[in-house]
Amino acid sequence: MSAEQIQHPYDAILVVSFGGPEGMDDVMPFLDNVLRGRNIPQERKEEVAHHYASFGGVSPLNEQNRQLIAALNEELRAHDLALPVYWGNRNWRPYLADTMRQMAADGITNALAFITSAYSSYSGCRQYLEDIQRARAEVGPEAPQVSRLRKFYNHPGFILPNRERLHTALNQLPAEQREQAHIAFTAHSIPLAMAKASRYEAQLHEACRLVMEGVEGDAHPWQLVYQSRSGSPHQPWLGPDICDHLRDLHGRDVSSVVIAPVGFISDHVEVLYDLDTEARACCEELGMTMVRAGTAGTHPLFVSMVRELIAERVRPGTPVRWLGTLGDNEDTCYEGCCLPA
């Protein structure tokens, strides 16, 4: 089927992401955007700024999105789905509203949004939808309609790359440590009240279970733990924290661990700092061997997955693929889901 033969109401793809600074001068304005309206102590803001400073003030996230979009453009063209791909961020350039203005100027009227978050929660889904509506309101009546693609935490194109990354990490361990290695899956912590209003925890546990289904042998105990907490210490958040978990493992005579950031789709600052810097330092202090598994990134199966999600909406009869037992493969939200804490 040629691109001209496709009959559907969509005329563009919009990649929606978090955004990140691309230099030291960007860091504090970026954090002001991220933390606006939140009761975050100034010392925590300065601490996070230090994390970015460790990388010259440059978040890898924007460049990773550029690479994903380039790969997606090639994938779409190869499958006669050559819709233009736009990109807008919540917290940094290119901002969603600016992207919407460009889309309107280009005559785009109805777009499909790929949100770069695999799981359902307020910050990972509903807030992005609010961002989109806010950007549309800012642009005005010429702004395109935008519908989101479904969540993909249980799609083979997400699970299989994570499984492959985990295999690669396990194989980096010395043979004598590999068989008994513990696997710590990590995801971004969120407030308990926010978690209770979504399927975040259930989806994460399902993703971990699905990844582990393809791991050879039965000797790898695993646990889902959390990282990157940013809220008030008086507010309960999901735990345990990865470093607390590592100390607990050490107390149980575990000597090797693979950390797999299944809650993230790319190796951005929270992965690089919280795991490659802080968690690694913790392991070195404890005398534990640590390997960190990679994220899906631009794995060919992941890029193909995005194309499949688009095809589900633009080509009737396209198979809707997912793994596991949750059966959570809808592209619409139920009433009241993913409310803020």
Beta strands, then each sheet from edge to edge (+ up, - down):
strand 1: 12-17
strand 2: 85-89
strand 3: 110-115
strand 4: 145-148
strand 5: 182-188
strand 6: 222-227
strand 7: 256-260
strand 8: 289-292
sheet 1: 2+ 1+ 3+ 4+
sheet 2: 6+ 5+ 7+ 8+
end
